[in-house]
Amino acid sequence: SINETKYTKKTVVTYSGTTAADGQTRNGTTIIYHNGSRVNENLMCFVSFSGTKVGGRTITGTKTITQKPSNDAKKWIFDISGSGTITNIDGISMNYSTFRTRTRSGIDTKLNITDDTFAVTGSWEGTNAKGENVSATIVSPLLHTALCKNFREITAGRIDFTNKSKNVTRTVDYGSGGCDGKGIFIQNGKEFTFSFKR
């Protein structure tokens, strides 16, 4: 539940079979309660999903975004927490909870977005479609830049994916800043280069 008195604005976004640039078709409603502003470093948001489907998968859950004082005129810092369930078309569900911190740099050059970056840290845990306990930990910040697909592509960073039920950890390394659409998958000491959709 949400205490609506904490927020001064409410935005409702409704999708009715819309297909976005990523090729995914969306249905349902996303409700966003918000208060404050990024400029004043006091933005707060609460996001919930109602009848939301992406690519046929049903999404339920909530997300909270809280801006933190950065003490740096070049940065905005946001703490993001959330939990929910994703149900596939076949009816099998996956549960998750997550906490991340996202730092945007380059905000001091308001008329020049090309030097802006996002750095993301944090972790995720839950159960997969087989009911196994799994987690993901960002061990090196994930970097998104305006110059690389307008923030849509990860250009650096490293994530450890762990299947706790099987005691197996796999790593994805996105490199050190290049906009090449490639990463390295690491398992049992072996490395495999892969390309992700651009």
C-alpha positions in Angstrom: 0.0 0.0 0.0 1.0 3.6 -0.4 0.6 6.7 1.6 -0.6 9.1 -1.1 -0.3 12.1 1.2 3.5 11.9 0.8 3.2 12.8 -2.9 2.0 15.9 -4.6 1.6 14.5 -8.2 0.2 11.3 -9.8 0.9 10.2 -13.3 -0.9 7.3 -15.0 0.6 5.8 -18.1 -1.6 3.4 -20.1 -0.4 1.0 -22.8 -2.8 -0.6 -25.2 -0.9 -3.0 -27.3 1.9 -0.4 -28.1 5.1 -1.8 -29.6 8.1 0.2 -28.6 11.5 0.7 -30.3 12.8 -2.4 -28.5 10.2 -4.6 -30.3 8.3 -5.4 -27.1 4.5 -5.0 -27.0 3.1 -3.4 -23.9 -0.3 -3.5 -22.2 -1.7 -2.3 -18.9 -1.1 0.7 -16.6 1.8 2.1 -14.8 1.0 4.5 -11.9 3.6 6.9 -10.7 3.3 9.0 -7.6 6.0 11.7 -7.2 7.1 14.7 -5.2 10.1 17.1 -5.3 12.5 17.6 -8.2 15.9 16.5 -9.3 17.2 20.1 -9.4 16.4 20.5 -5.7 17.8 17.0 -4.9 14.6 15.9 -3.2 12.8 13.8 -5.8 10.7 10.9 -4.5 8.7 8.5 -6.7 6.6 5.4 -6.0 5.8 3.3 -9.1 3.2 0.4 -9.3 2.0 -1.8 -12.1 -1.6 -2.7 -12.8 -2.4 -5.4 -15.4 1.0 -4.7 -17.0 2.3 -7.0 -19.7 5.5 -6.7 -21.7 6.0 -9.1 -24.5 3.2 -11.3 -23.1 4.9 -11.5 -19.7 2.8 -10.2 -16.7 4.5 -7.9 -14.3 3.3 -7.0 -10.8 5.2 -5.2 -8.1 6.3 -1.8 -6.9 9.4 0.4 -7.2 10.5 3.4 -5.0 13.0 6.0 -6.1 14.6 8.4 -3.5 17.1 11.1 -4.4 20.0 11.6 -2.1 22.0 14.8 -1.6 25.2 14.5 -3.7 27.3 17.4 -2.4 28.6 17.6 -6.0 27.2 20.0 -8.5 28.0 17.6 -11.3 26.0 14.6 -9.9 22.5 13.4 -9.0 22.2 10.3 -6.9 19.1 8.0 -6.7 18.4 5.0 -4.5 16.1 2.6 -6.2 14.4 -0.4 -4.4 11.7 -2.7 -5.7 10.1 -6.1 -5.6 7.7 -8.0 -7.7 6.8 -11.0 -9.8 7.2 -11.7 -13.5 5.0 -14.4 -15.0 5.8 -15.9 -18.4 3.3 -16.8 -21.0 3.4 -20.4 -19.9 2.3 -19.4 -16.4 5.6 -20.0 -14.6 6.6 -17.1 -12.3 9.8 -15.6 -11.1 10.1 -13.4 -8.0 12.6 -10.7 -7.3 13.7 -7.9 -4.9 16.4 -5.4 -5.7 18.2 -2.4 -4.3 20.4 -0.2 -6.6 22.0 3.2 -6.6 22.1 5.2 -9.8 24.5 8.2 -10.2 24.1 10.6 -13.0 27.2 12.7 -13.8 27.6 15.6 -16.2 24.5 17.5 -15.0 26.4 20.8 -14.6 26.5 21.2 -18.4 22.8 21.6 -18.9 22.9 22.4 -22.6 25.3 19.5 -23.4 24.0 16.0 -22.7 26.8 14.3 -24.6 29.0 14.2 -21.5 26.4 12.7 -19.2 26.8 9.2 -17.8 24.9 6.8 -15.5 26.7 4.5 -13.1 24.7 1.8 -11.4 25.6 -0.3 -8.4 23.6 -2.7 -6.3 22.1 -6.2 -6.2 19.1 -8.4 -7.0 17.8 -11.7 -5.6 14.8 -13.9 -6.0 13.7 -17.2 -7.5 13.9 -18.3 -11.1 11.4 -20.2 -13.2 12.6 -23.5 -11.7 12.1 -22.2 -8.2 15.8 -22.0 -7.5 17.3 -19.2 -5.4 19.3 -16.8 -7.5 21.0 -13.5 -7.1 23.0 -10.9 -9.1 25.6 -8.5 -7.7 27.2 -5.6 -9.5 30.8 -5.9 -8.5 32.0 -3.1 -10.8 29.6 -0.2 -11.6 27.6 -0.5 -14.8 28.2 2.5 -17.0 25.8 4.0 -19.5 26.7 7.0 -21.6 24.7 9.4 -23.7 27.1 8.9 -26.6 26.5 5.1 -26.7 22.9 4.4 -27.9 21.6 7.3 -25.7 22.2 5.5 -22.4 20.6 2.2 -23.6 23.8 0.2 -23.8 26.2 -0.8 -21.0 29.7 0.2 -21.9 31.6 -0.9 -18.7 31.1 -2.9 -15.5 30.8 -6.4 -14.2 28.0 -8.5 -12.7 28.2 -11.8 -10.8 25.2 -14.0 -11.3 24.8 -16.7 -8.6 22.5 -19.7 -8.5 22.5 -20.3 -4.8 20.6 -23.6 -5.1 23.4 -25.0 -7.2 26.3 -23.0 -5.7 27.3 -21.8 -9.2 28.5 -18.3 -10.1 28.8 -16.9 -13.6 30.2 -13.4 -14.5 29.4 -11.0 -17.2 32.1 -8.3 -17.9 31.1 -5.4 -20.1 34.6 -4.1 -20.5 36.0 -0.7 -19.6 34.1 1.9 -21.6 34.0 1.0 -25.3 30.7 1.3 -27.2 31.2 -1.9 -29.1 28.1 -3.9 -28.1 30.3 -6.8 -26.7 30.9 -8.4 -23.4 32.7 -11.4 -21.9 30.9 -14.3 -20.2 33.0 -16.0 -17.6 32.3 -19.5 -16.2 34.7 -22.0 -14.5 37.7 -19.9 -15.6 36.7 -19.9 -19.2 35.8 -16.8 -21.2 33.4 -16.4 -24.1 32.9 -13.1 -26.0 29.3 -12.3 -26.9 27.5 -9.5 -28.6 24.2 -8.1 -27.3 21.4 -6.6 -29.3 22.1 -3.0 -30.5 
